[in-house]
Amino acid sequence: MRSSMSRKGDCWDNAPTESLWGRLKVGKLYGRKFATRRQAMDEVIAWLTFYNHRRLHSSLGYVSPMQFEKSWHAAQLKNAA
């Protein structure tokens, strides 16, 4: 696998990632001061855990990304059988 930030000439490739970072900054980081780097990291990890496991996403049919992925994998296994 090779990572890529975007395809040449396609400014929309990075939009989902920028949206995620924007939500994190507005939701948890702007205007806050952390005593330690560890405290800041813990806040980021807690927010990402919420975002992936509990936050409902309209583009996924109002389920969390983890639930969507579990359902997708179950469907793949069912189709393979």
PyMOL Python script that loads the backbone (N, CA, C, O; Angstrom):
from pymol import cmd

cmd.read_pdbstr("""\
ATOM      1  N   MET A   1       0.842  -1.161   0.000  1.00  0.00           N
ATOM      2  CA  MET A   1       0.000   0.000   0.000  1.00  0.00           C
ATOM      3  C   MET A   1       0.892   1.231   0.000  1.00  0.00           C
ATOM      4  O   MET A   1       1.923   1.263   0.672  1.00  0.00           O
ATOM      5  N   ARG A   2       0.490   2.238  -0.755  1.00  0.00           N
ATOM      6  CA  ARG A   2       1.250   3.481  -0.835  1.00  0.00           C
ATOM      7  C   ARG A   2       0.315   4.636  -0.507  1.00  0.00           C
ATOM      8  O   ARG A   2      -0.737   4.790  -1.128  1.00  0.00           O
ATOM      9  N   SER A   3       0.702   5.437   0.462  1.00  0.00           N
ATOM     10  CA  SER A   3      -0.157   6.556   0.849  1.00  0.00           C
ATOM     11  C   SER A   3      -0.038   7.693  -0.150  1.00  0.00           C
ATOM     12  O   SER A   3       0.984   7.864  -0.815  1.00  0.00           O
ATOM     13  N   SER A   4      -1.119   8.469  -0.236  1.00  0.00           N
ATOM     14  CA  SER A   4      -1.128   9.616  -1.114  1.00  0.00           C
ATOM     15  C   SER A   4      -2.003  10.688  -0.496  1.00  0.00           C
ATOM     16  O   SER A   4      -3.078  10.388   0.022  1.00  0.00           O
ATOM     17  N   MET A   5      -1.559  11.919  -0.544  1.00  0.00           N
ATOM     18  CA  MET A   5      -2.366  13.019  -0.033  1.00  0.00           C
ATOM     19  C   MET A   5      -3.428  13.420  -1.041  1.00  0.00           C
ATOM     20  O   MET A   5      -4.532  13.798  -0.650  1.00  0.00           O
ATOM     21  N   SER A   6      -3.120  13.347  -2.320  1.00  0.00           N
ATOM     22  CA  SER A   6      -4.122  13.654  -3.338  1.00  0.00           C
ATOM     23  C   SER A   6      -3.592  13.273  -4.717  1.00  0.00           C
ATOM     24  O   SER A   6      -2.395  13.081  -4.934  1.00  0.00           O
ATOM     25  N   ARG A   7      -4.545  13.175  -5.628  1.00  0.00           N
ATOM     26  CA  ARG A   7      -4.163  12.936  -7.021  1.00  0.00           C
ATOM     27  C   ARG A   7      -3.778  14.271  -7.645  1.00  0.00           C
ATOM     28  O   ARG A   7      -4.270  15.323  -7.237  1.00  0.00           O
ATOM     29  N   LYS A   8      -2.927  14.221  -8.600  1.00  0.00           N
ATOM     30  CA  LYS A   8      -2.483  15.437  -9.266  1.00  0.00           C
ATOM     31  C   LYS A   8      -3.685  16.153  -9.879  1.00  0.00           C
ATOM     32  O   LYS A   8      -4.448  15.577 -10.655  1.00  0.00           O
ATOM     33  N   GLY A   9      -3.830  17.427  -9.506  1.00  0.00           N
ATOM     34  CA  GLY A   9      -4.887  18.243 -10.079  1.00  0.00           C
ATOM     35  C   GLY A   9      -6.264  18.040  -9.475  1.00  0.00           C
ATOM     36  O   GLY A   9      -7.237  18.582  -9.998  1.00  0.00           O
ATOM     37  N   ASP A  10      -6.386  17.276  -8.388  1.00  0.00           N
ATOM     38  CA  ASP A  10      -7.692  17.037  -7.771  1.00  0.00           C
ATOM     39  C   ASP A  10      -7.680  17.576  -6.347  1.00  0.00           C
ATOM     40  O   ASP A  10      -7.244  16.894  -5.420  1.00  0.00           O
ATOM     41  N   CYS A  11      -8.157  18.795  -6.180  1.00  0.00           N
ATOM     42  CA  CYS A  11      -8.101  19.448  -4.868  1.00  0.00           C
ATOM     43  C   CYS A  11      -9.093  18.842  -3.879  1.00  0.00           C
ATOM     44  O   CYS A  11      -9.000  19.123  -2.684  1.00  0.00           O
ATOM     45  N   TRP A  12     -10.040  18.022  -4.334  1.00  0.00           N
ATOM     46  CA  TRP A  12     -11.070  17.472  -3.446  1.00  0.00           C
ATOM     47  C   TRP A  12     -10.620  16.204  -2.734  1.00  0.00           C
ATOM     48  O   TRP A  12     -11.298  15.764  -1.806  1.00  0.00           O
ATOM     49  N   ASP A  13      -9.517  15.605  -3.126  1.00  0.00           N
ATOM     50  CA  ASP A  13      -9.057  14.355  -2.513  1.00  0.00           C
ATOM     51  C   ASP A  13      -8.845  14.465  -1.011  1.00  0.00           C
ATOM     52  O   ASP A  13      -9.121  13.516  -0.277  1.00  0.00           O
ATOM     53  N   ASN A  14      -8.365  15.594  -0.551  1.00  0.00           N
ATOM     54  CA  ASN A  14      -7.999  15.737   0.848  1.00  0.00           C
ATOM     55  C   ASN A  14      -9.135  16.304   1.711  1.00  0.00           C
ATOM     56  O   ASN A  14      -8.958  16.487   2.915  1.00  0.00           O
ATOM     57  N   ALA A  15     -10.286  16.579   1.113  1.00  0.00           N
ATOM     58  CA  ALA A  15     -11.393  17.226   1.826  1.00  0.00           C
ATOM     59  C   ALA A  15     -11.880  16.428   3.041  1.00  0.00           C
ATOM     60  O   ALA A  15     -12.084  17.033   4.094  1.00  0.00           O
ATOM     61  N   PRO A  16     -12.080  15.097   2.957  1.00  0.00           N
ATOM     62  CA  PRO A  16     -12.550  14.372   4.143  1.00  0.00           C
ATOM     63  C   PRO A  16     -11.570  14.453   5.317  1.00  0.00           C
ATOM     64  O   PRO A  16     -11.992  14.584   6.466  1.00  0.00           O
ATOM     65  N   THR A  17     -10.287  14.377   5.041  1.00  0.00           N
ATOM     66  CA  THR A  17      -9.285  14.453   6.100  1.00  0.00           C
ATOM     67  C   THR A  17      -9.276  15.850   6.716  1.00  0.00           C
ATOM     68  O   THR A  17      -9.211  15.989   7.937  1.00  0.00           O
ATOM     69  N   GLU A  18      -9.340  16.871   5.885  1.00  0.00           N
ATOM     70  CA  GLU A  18      -9.359  18.241   6.402  1.00  0.00           C
ATOM     71  C   GLU A  18     -10.615  18.482   7.239  1.00  0.00           C
ATOM     72  O   GLU A  18     -10.562  19.193   8.242  1.00  0.00           O
ATOM     73  N   SER A  19     -11.729  17.902   6.839  1.00  0.00           N
ATOM     74  CA  SER A  19     -12.968  18.038   7.606  1.00  0.00           C
ATOM     75  C   SER A  19     -12.819  17.398   8.986  1.00  0.00           C
ATOM     76  O   SER A  19     -13.241  17.973   9.989  1.00  0.00           O
ATOM     77  N   LEU A  20     -12.218  16.209   9.033  1.00  0.00           N
ATOM     78  CA  LEU A  20     -11.995  15.525  10.309  1.00  0.00           C
ATOM     79  C   LEU A  20     -11.133  16.382  11.235  1.00  0.00           C
ATOM     80  O   LEU A  20     -11.482  16.577  12.399  1.00  0.00           O
ATOM     81  N   TRP A  21     -10.009  16.895  10.725  1.00  0.00           N
ATOM     82  CA  TRP A  21      -9.126  17.704  11.562  1.00  0.00           C
ATOM     83  C   TRP A  21      -9.823  18.988  12.001  1.00  0.00           C
ATOM     84  O   TRP A  21      -9.632  19.439  13.130  1.00  0.00           O
ATOM     85  N   GLY A  22     -10.624  19.578  11.125  1.00  0.00           N
ATOM     86  CA  GLY A  22     -11.363  20.783  11.486  1.00  0.00           C
ATOM     87  C   GLY A  22     -12.345  20.529  12.612  1.00  0.00           C
ATOM     88  O   GLY A  22     -12.449  21.334  13.537  1.00  0.00           O
ATOM     89  N   ARG A  23     -13.073  19.412  12.545  1.00  0.00           N
ATOM     90  CA  ARG A  23     -14.019  19.062  13.602  1.00  0.00           C
ATOM     91  C   ARG A  23     -13.299  18.825  14.930  1.00  0.00           C
ATOM     92  O   ARG A  23     -13.773  19.244  15.986  1.00  0.00           O
ATOM     93  N   LEU A  24     -12.161  18.155  14.865  1.00  0.00           N
ATOM     94  CA  LEU A  24     -11.375  17.915  16.076  1.00  0.00           C
ATOM     95  C   LEU A  24     -10.939  19.235  16.701  1.00  0.00           C
ATOM     96  O   LEU A  24     -11.102  19.440  17.904  1.00  0.00           O
ATOM     97  N   LYS A  25     -10.390  20.120  15.895  1.00  0.00           N
ATOM     98  CA  LYS A  25      -9.890  21.395  16.414  1.00  0.00           C
ATOM     99  C   LYS A  25     -11.010  22.216  17.044  1.00  0.00           C
ATOM    100  O   LYS A  25     -10.858  22.733  18.150  1.00  0.00           O
ATOM    101  N   VAL A  26     -12.133  22.335  16.342  1.00  0.00           N
ATOM    102  CA  VAL A  26     -13.241  23.135  16.861  1.00  0.00           C
ATOM    103  C   VAL A  26     -13.875  22.465  18.072  1.00  0.00           C
ATOM    104  O   VAL A  26     -14.208  23.131  19.051  1.00  0.00           O
ATOM    105  N   GLY A  27     -14.042  21.143  18.006  1.00  0.00           N
ATOM    106  CA  GLY A  27     -14.726  20.425  19.072  1.00  0.00           C
ATOM    107  C   GLY A  27     -13.931  20.233  20.347  1.00  0.00           C
ATOM    108  O   GLY A  27     -14.520  20.165  21.426  1.00  0.00           O
ATOM    109  N   LYS A  28     -12.615  20.145  20.261  1.00  0.00           N
ATOM    110  CA  LYS A  28     -11.827  19.796  21.442  1.00  0.00           C
ATOM    111  C   LYS A  28     -10.611  20.655  21.723  1.00  0.00           C
ATOM    112  O   LYS A  28     -10.149  20.693  22.864  1.00  0.00           O
ATOM    113  N   LEU A  29     -10.075  21.344  20.731  1.00  0.00           N
ATOM    114  CA  LEU A  29      -8.766  21.956  20.947  1.00  0.00           C
ATOM    115  C   LEU A  29      -8.736  23.475  20.983  1.00  0.00           C
ATOM    116  O   LEU A  29      -7.987  24.044  21.777  1.00  0.00           O
ATOM    117  N   TYR A  30      -9.521  24.154  20.153  1.00  0.00           N
ATOM    118  CA  TYR A  30      -9.446  25.616  20.106  1.00  0.00           C
ATOM    119  C   TYR A  30      -9.755  26.230  21.460  1.00  0.00           C
ATOM    120  O   TYR A  30     -10.723  25.851  22.121  1.00  0.00           O
ATOM    121  N   GLY A  31      -8.932  27.171  21.861  1.00  0.00           N
ATOM    122  CA  GLY A  31      -9.147  27.897  23.096  1.00  0.00           C
ATOM    123  C   GLY A  31      -8.751  27.155  24.358  1.00  0.00           C
ATOM    124  O   GLY A  31      -8.947  27.662  25.462  1.00  0.00           O
ATOM    125  N   ARG A  32      -8.199  25.970  24.210  1.00  0.00           N
ATOM    126  CA  ARG A  32      -7.808  25.191  25.386  1.00  0.00           C
ATOM    127  C   ARG A  32      -6.305  25.234  25.565  1.00  0.00           C
ATOM    128  O   ARG A  32      -5.547  25.329  24.600  1.00  0.00           O
ATOM    129  N   LYS A  33      -5.894  25.163  26.804  1.00  0.00           N
ATOM    130  CA  LYS A  33      -4.466  25.055  27.122  1.00  0.00           C
ATOM    131  C   LYS A  33      -4.290  23.769  27.913  1.00  0.00           C
ATOM    132  O   LYS A  33      -5.037  23.492  28.851  1.00  0.00           O
ATOM    133  N   PHE A  34      -3.305  23.002  27.525  1.00  0.00           N
ATOM    134  CA  PHE A  34      -3.027  21.733  28.176  1.00  0.00           C
ATOM    135  C   PHE A  34      -1.737  21.840  28.979  1.00  0.00           C
ATOM    136  O   PHE A  34      -0.760  22.441  28.531  1.00  0.00           O
ATOM    137  N   ALA A  35      -1.746  21.261  30.151  1.00  0.00           N
ATOM    138  CA  ALA A  35      -0.573  21.325  31.025  1.00  0.00           C
ATOM    139  C   ALA A  35       0.585  20.510  30.460  1.00  0.00           C
ATOM    140  O   ALA A  35       1.751  20.870  30.623  1.00  0.00           O
ATOM    141  N   THR A  36       0.249  19.410  29.793  1.00  0.00           N
ATOM    142  CA  THR A  36       1.289  18.530  29.245  1.00  0.00           C
ATOM    143  C   THR A  36       0.900  18.074  27.852  1.00  0.00           C
ATOM    144  O   THR A  36      -0.268  18.131  27.465  1.00  0.00           O
ATOM    145  N   ARG A  37       1.879  17.629  27.118  1.00  0.00           N
ATOM    146  CA  ARG A  37       1.635  17.052  25.796  1.00  0.00           C
ATOM    147  C   ARG A  37       0.774  15.797  25.934  1.00  0.00           C
ATOM    148  O   ARG A  37      -0.085  15.532  25.093  1.00  0.00           O
ATOM    149  N   ARG A  38       1.007  15.030  26.994  1.00  0.00           N
ATOM    150  CA  ARG A  38       0.233  13.805  27.230  1.00  0.00           C
ATOM    151  C   ARG A  38      -1.253  14.117  27.408  1.00  0.00           C
ATOM    152  O   ARG A  38      -2.113  13.402  26.894  1.00  0.00           O
ATOM    153  N   GLN A  39      -1.544  15.189  28.140  1.00  0.00           N
ATOM    154  CA  GLN A  39      -2.937  15.585  28.350  1.00  0.00           C
ATOM    155  C   GLN A  39      -3.595  15.932  27.001  1.00  0.00           C
ATOM    156  O   GLN A  39      -4.738  15.547  26.754  1.00  0.00           O
ATOM    157  N   ALA A  40      -2.896  16.639  26.156  1.00  0.00           N
ATOM    158  CA  ALA A  40      -3.423  16.975  24.828  1.00  0.00           C
ATOM    159  C   ALA A  40      -3.640  15.715  24.000  1.00  0.00           C
ATOM    160  O   ALA A  40      -4.666  15.575  23.335  1.00  0.00           O
ATOM    161  N   MET A  41      -2.678  14.801  24.039  1.00  0.00           N
ATOM    162  CA  MET A  41      -2.809  13.551  23.289  1.00  0.00           C
ATOM    163  C   MET A  41      -4.004  12.735  23.779  1.00  0.00           C
ATOM    164  O   MET A  41      -4.727  12.143  22.977  1.00  0.00           O
ATOM    165  N   ASP A  42      -4.209  12.706  25.094  1.00  0.00           N
ATOM    166  CA  ASP A  42      -5.346  11.973  25.648  1.00  0.00           C
ATOM    167  C   ASP A  42      -6.670  12.559  25.165  1.00  0.00           C
ATOM    168  O   ASP A  42      -7.609  11.815  24.883  1.00  0.00           O
ATOM    169  N   GLU A  43      -6.754  13.880  25.069  1.00  0.00           N
ATOM    170  CA  GLU A  43      -7.971  14.529  24.564  1.00  0.00           C
ATOM    171  C   GLU A  43      -8.221  14.161  23.110  1.00  0.00           C
ATOM    172  O   GLU A  43      -9.355  13.878  22.724  1.00  0.00           O
ATOM    173  N   VAL A  44      -7.170  14.163  22.307  1.00  0.00           N
ATOM    174  CA  VAL A  44      -7.308  13.808  20.893  1.00  0.00           C
ATOM    175  C   VAL A  44      -7.752  12.358  20.752  1.00  0.00           C
ATOM    176  O   VAL A  44      -8.653  12.061  19.967  1.00  0.00           O
ATOM    177  N   ILE A  45      -7.136  11.464  21.495  1.00  0.00           N
ATOM    178  CA  ILE A  45      -7.498  10.046  21.434  1.00  0.00           C
ATOM    179  C   ILE A  45      -8.938   9.831  21.882  1.00  0.00           C
ATOM    180  O   ILE A  45      -9.670   9.056  21.267  1.00  0.00           O
ATOM    181  N   ALA A  46      -9.348  10.509  22.946  1.00  0.00           N
ATOM    182  CA  ALA A  46     -10.731  10.381  23.427  1.00  0.00           C
ATOM    183  C   ALA A  46     -11.716  10.871  22.373  1.00  0.00           C
ATOM    184  O   ALA A  46     -12.760  10.254  22.162  1.00  0.00           O
ATOM    185  N   TRP A  47     -11.388  11.973  21.713  1.00  0.00           N
ATOM    186  CA  TRP A  47     -12.292  12.505  20.692  1.00  0.00           C
ATOM    187  C   TRP A  47     -12.359  11.577  19.486  1.00  0.00           C
ATOM    188  O   TRP A  47     -13.443  11.330  18.958  1.00  0.00           O
ATOM    189  N   LEU A  48     -11.211  11.058  19.043  1.00  0.00           N
ATOM    190  CA  LEU A  48     -11.211  10.130  17.903  1.00  0.00           C
ATOM    191  C   LEU A  48     -11.970   8.850  18.230  1.00  0.00           C
ATOM    192  O   LEU A  48     -12.641   8.291  17.363  1.00  0.00           O
ATOM    193  N   THR A  49     -11.873   8.384  19.463  1.00  0.00           N
ATOM    194  CA  THR A  49     -12.633   7.202  19.883  1.00  0.00           C
ATOM    195  C   THR A  49     -14.126   7.501  19.797  1.00  0.00           C
ATOM    196  O   THR A  49     -14.890   6.686  19.280  1.00  0.00           O
ATOM    197  N   PHE A  50     -14.546   8.652  20.294  1.00  0.00           N
ATOM    198  CA  PHE A  50     -15.944   9.067  20.177  1.00  0.00           C
ATOM    199  C   PHE A  50     -16.354   9.149  18.708  1.00  0.00           C
ATOM    200  O   PHE A  50     -17.400   8.624  18.324  1.00  0.00           O
ATOM    201  N   TYR A  51     -15.544   9.799  17.896  1.00  0.00           N
ATOM    202  CA  TYR A  51     -15.865  10.030  16.486  1.00  0.00           C
ATOM    203  C   TYR A  51     -16.047   8.703  15.739  1.00  0.00           C
ATOM    204  O   TYR A  51     -16.945   8.579  14.906  1.00  0.00           O
ATOM    205  N   ASN A  52     -15.221   7.742  16.026  1.00  0.00           N
ATOM    206  CA  ASN A  52     -15.277   6.467  15.307  1.00  0.00           C
ATOM    207  C   ASN A  52     -16.256   5.462  15.874  1.00  0.00           C
ATOM    208  O   ASN A  52     -16.783   4.632  15.133  1.00  0.00           O
ATOM    209  N   HIS A  53     -16.514   5.516  17.172  1.00  0.00           N
ATOM    210  CA  HIS A  53     -17.337   4.481  17.800  1.00  0.00           C
ATOM    211  C   HIS A  53     -18.750   4.920  18.141  1.00  0.00           C
ATOM    212  O   HIS A  53     -19.654   4.085  18.168  1.00  0.00           O
ATOM    213  N   ARG A  54     -18.972   6.214  18.405  1.00  0.00           N
ATOM    214  CA  ARG A  54     -20.288   6.634  18.882  1.00  0.00           C
ATOM    215  C   ARG A  54     -20.974   7.691  18.026  1.00  0.00           C
ATOM    216  O   ARG A  54     -22.204   7.722  17.969  1.00  0.00           O
ATOM    217  N   ARG A  55     -20.225   8.546  17.366  1.00  0.00           N
ATOM    218  CA  ARG A  55     -20.829   9.629  16.591  1.00  0.00           C
ATOM    219  C   ARG A  55     -21.528   9.061  15.367  1.00  0.00           C
ATOM    220  O   ARG A  55     -20.944   8.278  14.618  1.00  0.00           O
ATOM    221  N   LEU A  56     -22.781   9.458  15.164  1.00  0.00           N
ATOM    222  CA  LEU A  56     -23.547   8.997  14.011  1.00  0.00           C
ATOM    223  C   LEU A  56     -23.223   9.875  12.811  1.00  0.00           C
ATOM    224  O   LEU A  56     -23.214  11.101  12.912  1.00  0.00           O
ATOM    225  N   HIS A  57     -22.960   9.240  11.680  1.00  0.00           N
ATOM    226  CA  HIS A  57     -22.584   9.947  10.467  1.00  0.00           C
ATOM    227  C   HIS A  57     -23.711   9.856   9.447  1.00  0.00           C
ATOM    228  O   HIS A  57     -24.127   8.758   9.077  1.00  0.00           O
ATOM    229  N   SER A  58     -24.203  10.991   8.996  1.00  0.00           N
ATOM    230  CA  SER A  58     -25.314  10.997   8.040  1.00  0.00           C
ATOM    231  C   SER A  58     -24.941  10.302   6.734  1.00  0.00           C
ATOM    232  O   SER A  58     -25.780   9.639   6.124  1.00  0.00           O
ATOM    233  N   SER A  59     -23.696  10.447   6.304  1.00  0.00           N
ATOM    234  CA  SER A  59     -23.280   9.830   5.040  1.00  0.00           C
ATOM    235  C   SER A  59     -23.180   8.307   5.134  1.00  0.00           C
ATOM    236  O   SER A  59     -23.052   7.630   4.114  1.00  0.00           O
ATOM    237  N   LEU A  60     -23.236   7.768   6.357  1.00  0.00           N
ATOM    238  CA  LEU A  60     -23.182   6.319   6.562  1.00  0.00           C
ATOM    239  C   LEU A  60     -24.538   5.763   6.983  1.00  0.00           C
ATOM    240  O   LEU A  60     -24.616   4.646   7.495  1.00  0.00           O
ATOM    241  N   GLY A  61     -25.592   6.520   6.776  1.00  0.00           N
ATOM    242  CA  GLY A  61     -26.915   6.049   7.164  1.00  0.00           C
ATOM    243  C   GLY A  61     -27.176   6.194   8.655  1.00  0.00           C
ATOM    244  O   GLY A  61     -27.926   5.407   9.232  1.00  0.00           O
ATOM    245  N   TYR A  62     -26.574   7.177   9.274  1.00  0.00           N
ATOM    246  CA  TYR A  62     -26.738   7.468  10.711  1.00  0.00           C
ATOM    247  C   TYR A  62     -26.319   6.305  11.606  1.00  0.00           C
ATOM    248  O   TYR A  62     -27.007   5.948  12.562  1.00  0.00           O
ATOM    249  N   VAL A  63     -25.171   5.728  11.268  1.00  0.00           N
ATOM    250  CA  VAL A  63     -24.500   4.766  12.149  1.00  0.00           C
ATOM    251  C   VAL A  63     -23.070   5.247  12.329  1.00  0.00           C
ATOM    252  O   VAL A  63     -22.594   6.086  11.564  1.00  0.00           O
ATOM    253  N   SER A  64     -22.388   4.723  13.332  1.00  0.00           N
ATOM    254  CA  SER A  64     -20.994   5.108  13.553  1.00  0.00           C
ATOM    255  C   SER A  64     -20.103   4.437  12.503  1.00  0.00           C
ATOM    256  O   SER A  64     -20.498   3.428  11.919  1.00  0.00           O
ATOM    257  N   PRO A  65     -18.919   4.980  12.260  1.00  0.00           N
ATOM    258  CA  PRO A  65     -18.008   4.338  11.308  1.00  0.00           C
ATOM    259  C   PRO A  65     -17.689   2.887  11.686  1.00  0.00           C
ATOM    260  O   PRO A  65     -17.591   2.032  10.807  1.00  0.00           O
ATOM    261  N   MET A  66     -17.526   2.603  12.975  1.00  0.00           N
ATOM    262  CA  MET A  66     -17.215   1.226  13.381  1.00  0.00           C
ATOM    263  C   MET A  66     -18.390   0.298  13.096  1.00  0.00           C
ATOM    264  O   MET A  66     -18.185  -0.825  12.635  1.00  0.00           O
ATOM    265  N   GLN A  67     -19.620   0.745  13.360  1.00  0.00           N
ATOM    266  CA  GLN A  67     -20.786  -0.082  13.075  1.00  0.00           C
ATOM    267  C   GLN A  67     -20.938  -0.292  11.574  1.00  0.00           C
ATOM    268  O   GLN A  67     -21.285  -1.386  11.127  1.00  0.00           O
ATOM    269  N   PHE A  68     -20.681   0.746  10.807  1.00  0.00           N
ATOM    270  CA  PHE A  68     -20.751   0.635   9.350  1.00  0.00           C
ATOM    271  C   PHE A  68     -19.746  -0.394   8.846  1.00  0.00           C
ATOM    272  O   PHE A  68     -20.069  -1.230   8.002  1.00  0.00           O
ATOM    273  N   GLU A  69     -18.533  -0.326   9.367  1.00  0.00           N
ATOM    274  CA  GLU A  69     -17.495  -1.260   8.942  1.00  0.00           C
ATOM    275  C   GLU A  69     -17.832  -2.694   9.344  1.00  0.00           C
ATOM    276  O   GLU A  69     -17.625  -3.621   8.562  1.00  0.00           O
ATOM    277  N   LYS A  70     -18.349  -2.882  10.557  1.00  0.00           N
ATOM    278  CA  LYS A  70     -18.750  -4.226  10.993  1.00  0.00           C
ATOM    279  C   LYS A  70     -19.840  -4.786  10.094  1.00  0.00           C
ATOM    280  O   LYS A  70     -19.794  -5.957   9.720  1.00  0.00           O
ATOM    281  N   SER A  71     -20.813  -3.963   9.747  1.00  0.00           N
ATOM    282  CA  SER A  71     -21.891  -4.402   8.864  1.00  0.00           C
ATOM    283  C   SER A  71     -21.364  -4.731   7.476  1.00  0.00           C
ATOM    284  O   SER A  71     -21.785  -5.708   6.856  1.00  0.00           O
ATOM    285  N   TRP A  72     -20.442  -3.911   6.995  1.00  0.00           N
ATOM    286  CA  TRP A  72     -19.860  -4.146   5.675  1.00  0.00           C
ATOM    287  C   TRP A  72     -19.109  -5.473   5.647  1.00  0.00           C
ATOM    288  O   TRP A  72     -19.250  -6.247   4.700  1.00  0.00           O
ATOM    289  N   HIS A  73     -18.306  -5.741   6.686  1.00  0.00           N
ATOM    290  CA  HIS A  73     -17.559  -7.004   6.745  1.00  0.00           C
ATOM    291  C   HIS A  73     -18.504  -8.195   6.840  1.00  0.00           C
ATOM    292  O   HIS A  73     -18.269  -9.219   6.197  1.00  0.00           O
ATOM    293  N   ALA A  74     -19.563  -8.079   7.626  1.00  0.00           N
ATOM    294  CA  ALA A  74     -20.535  -9.169   7.747  1.00  0.00           C
ATOM    295  C   ALA A  74     -21.185  -9.436   6.394  1.00  0.00           C
ATOM    296  O   ALA A  74     -21.394 -10.594   6.032  1.00  0.00           O
ATOM    297  N   ALA A  75     -21.505  -8.390   5.646  1.00  0.00           N
ATOM    298  CA  ALA A  75     -22.092  -8.567   4.310  1.00  0.00           C
ATOM    299  C   ALA A  75     -21.112  -9.239   3.367  1.00  0.00           C
ATOM    300  O   ALA A  75     -21.507 -10.072   2.553  1.00  0.00           O
ATOM    301  N   GLN A  76     -19.833  -8.885   3.469  1.00  0.00           N
ATOM    302  CA  GLN A  76     -18.820  -9.512   2.611  1.00  0.00           C
ATOM    303  C   GLN A  76     -18.709 -11.001   2.898  1.00  0.00           C
ATOM    304  O   GLN A  76     -18.603 -11.812   1.978  1.00  0.00           O
ATOM    305  N   LEU A  77     -18.734 -11.355   4.178  1.00  0.00           N
ATOM    306  CA  LEU A  77     -18.652 -12.773   4.553  1.00  0.00           C
ATOM    307  C   LEU A  77     -19.891 -13.528   4.071  1.00  0.00           C
ATOM    308  O   LEU A  77     -19.790 -14.661   3.600  1.00  0.00           O
ATOM    309  N   LYS A  78     -21.049 -12.900   4.191  1.00  0.00           N
ATOM    310  CA  LYS A  78     -22.287 -13.530   3.739  1.00  0.00           C
ATOM    311  C   LYS A  78     -22.269 -13.748   2.227  1.00  0.00           C
ATOM    312  O   LYS A  78     -22.695 -14.795   1.741  1.00  0.00           O
ATOM    313  N   ASN A  79     -21.777 -12.756   1.490  1.00  0.00           N
ATOM    314  CA  ASN A  79     -21.704 -12.870   0.028  1.00  0.00           C
ATOM    315  C   ASN A  79     -20.681 -13.904  -0.425  1.00  0.00           C
ATOM    316  O   ASN A  79     -20.840 -14.523  -1.477  1.00  0.00           O
ATOM    317  N   ALA A  80     -19.636 -14.089   0.368  1.00  0.00           N
ATOM    318  CA  ALA A  80     -18.595 -15.056   0.011  1.00  0.00           C
ATOM    319  C   ALA A  80     -19.037 -16.495   0.272  1.00  0.00           C
ATOM    320  O   ALA A  80     -18.489 -17.425  -0.318  1.00  0.00           O
ATOM    321  N   ALA A  81     -20.015 -16.683   1.142  1.00  0.00           N
ATOM    322  CA  ALA A  81     -20.458 -18.035   1.513  1.00  0.00           C
ATOM    323  C   ALA A  81     -21.364 -18.662   0.490  1.00  0.00           C
ATOM    324  O   ALA A  81     -21.811 -19.795   0.672  1.00  0.00           O
TER     325      ALA A  81
END
""", "prot")
cmd.dss("prot")
cmd.show_as("cartoon", "prot")
cmd.util.cbc("prot")
cmd.orient("prot")
